[in-house]
């Protein structure tokens, strides 16, 4: 009888794990996710800025596993794990497992500030990226109709956090301000619009090399981004951002990219976790359980090279998933291979012809880095059709400095009241 493996989450880790076990005899796999598609998170910022369509970086699980003989998909949300019964309690039913693989990833970390969570925008899924695009574009539409002053700063775009997400958003919005918005709204003075990047560190991209940090700061300033370093946001009321230094910034458009925290499932104790991540051994097994594993951003694994856990990046997630799947396919558990992370480098783009790349042995920046960034991300997109669609949009934007994807799409509210 085939053992039943349930993987919760279809991000980089969960999807790679399932694909590795696809059509393997002896393995019965069920993937559970609360959405029906895999999302390519590194390009969310381009959805938020209207450069590519959400469908170009979203891949339906049922399409991916359409021809699979051993993988099932269920769209539901896991409410609780009952480890002693090998059971998952979900919104739409209960599922039993022989082995459980948790790949729930991370969500935006608002550090307990509920007001900030309610009033600002995170960017950890497709819907949030679309919401940012809708809100920013609606700001300009309302200004035209209401004829409000633009020099009071209410339309400023404020991005909190100077990691890759924050830096890439700031660069993209700056190019949008220069090349696109003046064409769409010719009677508005966009010189008054500020793109503001707030950083708690002195330099952007704090986890990259000093050379890349300095170059990215230079790129941001050349693009006209107001880079506020050594600052910390303390509050936001929907109209003003309050900083620890006592300064305030007027804005109706605040995007929170200042950190992430794990999507923890109910049913585990605090002793099973560190920093909101599950403690796992070198085989990604939770320390207090024999048949429960965690992979990707949600896993905390200490190794001699990484005594404080691995960075929460796609490369770690993908390769932990591959290693665990390979181990599951081995008959003898003694032959299981421990996971060892090989750092392949990191990269970020800050607008056209501006990017920074850190490889294990050297770093480079500028036009070549930008082409390298484009090629790598294009190759990571799953389907040929999506690769071509994204490439076409990028080339159109490159030649014309424009795009036609600035749609404001608001979900219709159903009215159940009888007329």
N, C-alpha and C positions, 0 to 999 in steps of 0.2 A: 504494500500500500504506500502510495506517495505521501511524503510529509507535506503539510500545508504551511507555507510561509506567507505571512502577511507583512507587507511593507507599507508604512504610513507616510505619505508625502511623495509627491512626484516632481521634486526639484532636481537639481543636478545629481545629487546622491541617489535618491529614490529611483529616478528614471534609469540611471546608469546601472544600478543593481538589477532592476527588472530586465533590462535589455541583455545583460550578461547571462541571465538565466533563461532567456527566451528560447522555447522549444528544446529545453534540456530534459531528458527523461529522468524520472525520479523526483522531479521538483514541481510542485503545484503552487503557483504564486498568485496572490491577490494583492492588487495595489488599491489603496484607499486614499482619496484626496477630496477636499471639499469643493474644488473646482475640477472641470473636466479636461483641463489642458496643462501642458508643461509651458512654463514661461521663461524666456531667455532674459534674465534680469539685467545683464550688463548693458542692454540697449533700452531699458525703460526710459532713460532720460531723453532719448530721441522720440519716443512716443509723446512724452510730456511737452516737448518743443515742436510737435507737429511735423517731424521729419520723416517718420515711417508710420505705417499703420499698425495697430495692435495685432492684427491677424498675421502680420509678417514675422512676429517673434513669439507666436503662440501656436502650440502643436497639440491637437486633440489626442488624448491617450488612446481612445478607441481606434483612431486611425493608425497610430504608431504600432499597436498590437493587433491590428485587424486580422492578420494571418497567423497569429500565435495559437499554439495548441495547448499551452499550459498556463497562460496568464489571463486573469480576469481583472476587470476594473469595476470599482464601486464608488460612485460619487456621493459621499456623505461625510459628516464631520464626526471625528472620534471624541466622545465625551469623557470616557474613562477607561483605564486599563485595569483589569482584575488579574494580576499575575498568578495568584495561587490557583486560579481556575483556567488559566490560559485563554482568557476571554477579553474581547473588546466590546464595550458598550458604545454604540454609535447613535447618531440622531435618527437613523432610519432602520435600526435593527441591531442584532448582536451577532458577532462572528467569533469563532473559535480558531485557535492557531496551534501549531506545533513549535514554530519559531516566529518571533516578532522582531521586525527590523524597523526602528524608529528613524525617520529621515524628514522630520518636520521643519527643519531649517530655523530661520530667525524672523523676527518682526522688528519694526522700528522701536527703539528704546526711548521713551519719553521721560525716563527716570522718575516715574511716579507722579508726574505733573499732569493731572487729568484735564485741566484747562488747556494746556499746550496740545495735548492729544486731540482734543475736540476742535480747536481753532486752527491748527496748522495741518499741513499735508505731509504724510509720509510717502515713501515710494518703494514699497516692497511687493506690489503686485500690479497687474495690468490695470485694474480698475482705479487704483490710486494714481497711476501715471495719466490715465484719461481724465481723472478729476482735476489734476493740476492744469492740464491743457485747457479744459473747459473753464476753470476759474480764472485763469490769467486772461484768456480771450474775452470772457464776459466782463472783466474789469474795463477793458477798452470800449466795449459796446455800451456799457452803462455810462461811461464818462461822456460819450458823444451825445447820448439821449438826454442825460441830466445836466449836461453842460457845466459839470463841476470843474473847479480849478485843478490843473495837473501839477502845479508847482507846490502843492501842500504835501506831496510825497505819498499820498494814499495809494498810488499805483506802483510804488517801488516793489521790486522782486527781491525778497530777502531769503538767502539760503543759509541754513545753520549747519555747520560741519564742513570741514575742508578735506575730507577723504576723496577717493575717486568719484563717488556720486556727486558730491557737492561741487567739485572742481569742474566736472564735465557739464553739469547743469549750468553753472555760471558762464562757461564759455559758450554754450549753445544759446542761452538767452541773450548774451551780448551780441552774438552774430545776428540773432533774430531782431534785436533792437536796431541794428545798423542797416541790415539789408532787406528785411521783410516788412516789418511793421509800418515804416514810413510810406510804403506803397499801398498798404491796406487802409491806412488812416492818414491820408495826405494833409489833413487840416490840424493834426496834432503835432506838438513840438516834442519829439522824443529825446531831445537833448536834456530834458528835465527828468527823464526816467533813469533811475539808478538800479544797477544790478549789484547787490551787496552780498558778499560772502563773509560770514562771521566764523572765525576760527579760534578755538581755545588754545591752539599752539601758535608758535611764532611763524612757522612756515606751513604752506599747504602740503598735502601728501606726506604726512609725518612718518609713515612707515616705509617711504622710499629713500633712495640715496640723497645725500646733500646736494649733489649736482642736479638731480631731477627736481628736488624741492625748490632750489633757487630759480631754475629755468621755468618751472610752472608758475611761480610767483611773477616772474617777468612777463610771461605770456598773459596772465590775468590782467596785469596792469596795462599792457599794450592794448588789450581788448576793451579797456575802460571799466573793468570790474573794480568796485570799491572793496578791496581786501582789508578786513578789519581783524588783525591778528591779536592774540593775547586777550580776547574778549570772551565773555560767557553770558549767555542769555539767562535771565532770571525769571522773566514773566512776559506774557503777551495777552492783550485784552481784545484782540481782533482789529485794532486800529494802530496800536503802537507796540514796538518791541522794546522791552526794558533790559538794559545791560548791567552787569555787575559794576562797571565803572561809573554808573550814574547816567550814562547817555541813553537817549531814546531814539528810535527810528520809526517814522510813520510808514505803515505798510498794511495793505489788505491781502498781500500775497506772500505768505511765509511757508517755506518748504523745510521740513525737519530731516536732516541727513546726518545727525550727530551721533549715531550709534545704533547698535542692534542688541536684542536680547532673545534668548531661546524660546521657541514655541514648545512649552512643556506640557505633557499630557498628564491629566489627573490620575492618581493611583500610585505615585512614587513619593518617597519621603525625602526630606532635605539631605539626608545622609547619602542619597544616591546622586547628588548633584554638587557641582562647583560652578559659581558664577552663572547660574541658570543654564548649565549644560550637564548632560549625563556623564558621570565618571565611567570610562571604559578602559579595558586593558588593551594590550597591543593587537588583539584580534577583534577589537570593537565590541566586546561583550561587556554588558553592565556588570559591575563588580559583585552585586548581590544576587544575580540571577544567572541560571544556566542556559536559558533559551531566549533571552532578550538582548538585542544588539542596538547600537545607535551609530549612525554614520553621518558625516558632513558637519555642518555648522553646529549642530546640536550635541556633538560628541566632544568630550574633554579627555584627551589622551596625553599623558605625560611620557616623554621619551628623553633619553640623554641629550638629544639635539634640541628638544623643545620641552624643557622642564615645566613651562607654564602653559602647555597646550599648544595646538597648532593654530595658525592663522585661519580665520573663517573666510576662506576663498574657494572658488570653484574647483581649482586643481586638487585641493585636499579632498573635497567631497567626492569628486569623480573617482579618484584613485583609491580612496577607502572603500567605495562601493565595489569597484572591480576586485579588490583584494578579498573582501568578504565573500562575494559571489564565487570567486575561484576556490576559496576555502570550503564553502558549502558543497561544491562539486567533488571534493576529495573524499574518498571513502574512509580513509584513516585520519582521524583528527590529529594524530601525532605529526602528520606531514603539513599541517596548517602553517602558513607563512605569516609572520608578524608584519604589521604595517610600518613602513618607513617612508617619511615624506621627503621627496626630492623637490627642492624649490626651483621652479623653472623661471622665476622672475615675476615682475609685475609691470603694469603699464597703465597709462591714462592719457586721454586726449583732451586738449583745451582749445578746440576750435580748428578751423581749416589750416592745414600745414603745421599745426602745433600739437605735439605729443611728446611724452617722455616714456622711455622704456628702460627698465633695469633688468638685465640678464645676470645669471650667476657670476660671470667673469667681467662684464663691462656694461656700461650704460651709454645710451645715445638719445638725442633729442632732435626735434625739428621735423622737417618734411619727410625724411626717411622713416622716422619713428611713427609719423602719422600714417604713411602707407602700410607700415608693418602692423599697426593697430587695426586698420581697416581689413587687411588680408586675414589676420588671425580671427577676428570676430566673424567675418563672412564664412570662413571655413568651419566654425563651430555651430553655425545655423544648421538645423537638422535636414530640411528638405531642399532639393534642387530648386523647386518652384519658389520657395521663400528666399533662397540665396539670390535668385535672379531678380525678384521683386525689390529686395533691399538694394542690390547693386544698381538697378535702374533708378530708384529714388535718390541714391547717393550721387550718381552721375548727373542726374537732372539738377540737383541742388548745387553740385560742384560747378556746372556750366552756367546756370542761370541765377545762382545765389537766391534761390526761391524754392518753395514747395507748394503743393495744392492740397495739403492734408490738414488744414486748420479748421476742422469741423468741430462745432460745439454740439456734442451729443449728450442730451440729458434723458435719463430713463423716464418713461411715462409712468405717472402715478395712477394705479388702478382705483376706480371709484366703485366700491361695492354697494353703495347705497341705491336702493330701488328708486327709480324715477316715478 
